[in-house]
Amino acid sequence: MPLDKYKIAELRKEINFSDTLKGEHLLFHTTWGLFSPRAIDQGTRMLLEYLDVRSDDRAIDLGCGYGPLGLTIARLAPQGECLLVDKDFVAVEYAAKNAALNNISNVSVQLSDGLKHIGKQSFTLAITNLPAKTSNEHYYLFFQDIYDHLEPGGRFYVVVISGLRNFIKRAFTEVFGNHKKLKQGKSYTVAMAIKE
């Protein structure tokens, strides 16, 4: 039996909520089809808890979704900037909308498959809430591209499902030459690497 027209009309409405992330109060507009559209997910919260942001960081948020990580970083780096990228045009649209909604001007939002479409920009900080469902080969390409775009001393933070933590340790060690596990929880693990 199909849903009635009222329920469908309700589902088509934008989802709006607010949250405080690392002390920054932010408003979010989202929609169905984006990752965790009704609230900030546990992995994002855990990554932010262990993330060190410098006031002048030039950061990139890979797979930004509607923008919670990148917008928080931009607020914490008032002398820096943050590039938010996603391969989903709906995510890019909502990330840009949320940047405007929160009056955050030190951000740019771009459609890109990983780092493939961002040119020769370099960063001091890269972050991602890593998708669980992709191939190891794709992860290695992704990590190498991040390494190539980080400046010396640049930091790369990830949050992953805990089942991937050993792979992340191995891959980070191979690509970056180092790996540091910052937090391992029941469901998620936060790790980082530094471009030396």
Secondary structure, DSSP 4 states (H G I P E B T S, - for coil): -PPPHHHHHHHHSPEEEEEEETTEEEEEEE-TTSSSTTS--HHHHHHHHH----TT-EEEEET-TTSHHHHHHHHH-TTSEEEEEES-HHHHHHHHHHHHHTT--SEEEEE-STTTTSTT--EEEEEEE--SSS-HHHHHHHHHHHHHHEEEEEEEEEEEEGGGHHHHHHHHHHHHS--EEEEE-SSEEEEEEE--
